[in-house]
């Protein structure tokens, strides 16, 4: 399922990944390069399987770890109210 951030979430790419700002609470989230690949894939309309594939293409990581990382990040973003 594709990911959408709420209108009150700002994003900025940095040299080290991506920073998310929850404008409601003033809370920052800092995503490392793997998190950046995941959210880019999902924001472009890809599903979690596509995000796993993107991680496997970009990093030296096994499929099980990639799938766990994607599921955890998506779950955390949704639970925080940053993403739908």
N, C-alpha and C positions, 0 to 999 in steps of 0.2 A: 504494500500500500504506500502511495506517495505520502510525503510529509509536507505539512504546511505550518509555518510559524504564525502566531497571532500578530495582529497589526501593532501590538505594543512590544514587539520583539525586534531589536535592531541587530544586524550582523556586520562584522568587519573581519576581513581576512588579515592576518599578520604574517610575519616571517615564520612563526611557530605554529600556525594553525588558524583557528577561527575563534573570535570572541562573540558571544551572544550577550545582549543586554536586555534584561527584563525591565522595561521602563515602568512597570507598575510598582515593583519593589526596589528597583535600583540594584538588583543582583546581577553580577556578571558570571557567565559560564565561559571557561576557557577550554576549547577543544584542541586536542593535539592533531597532528597531520592525519592520523587514521580516522578520527572523528570528523574531520573536514571532508575527507573522501566520502564517508557515509552520508553526511547531510547534503553534500552536493548531489550525489546520486539520487537521493530521495526527493530533494527539492526539484530536480529536473524530471520527475515523474517516474523514476525507477522504483521498484519494490525492494523489499529486504533481500531477496535473492540476488538482485542486481547489485546491491550494495556489498554483499558478500563477495561476489565476483570481482567487483572493482577493488576491494581490499586485496584479494588474491593476486590480481594483476599488478598492483602497486607495491605490495610489501611481501616480505618473506614470512608468511604466517600460514598456519594450517587451517583447513576449512572449518573444523570444529571451533577453533578459537575465534576465527573471523565471524562465524554465525553467532557465537555467544556475545561478542563485542557489539555487533549490530543490534541484536535483540536488547541488550542492556541499555545502550544509548537511546534507542527509540523509546523504550519503556520509561527511562528516566526523564526524557524530554516531555513525554505525554503526561507523566505523573506530576511534573512540576507545573503543568499548564502552559508551557512554552509552545507546544506543538499539538496539532490535531492530526 
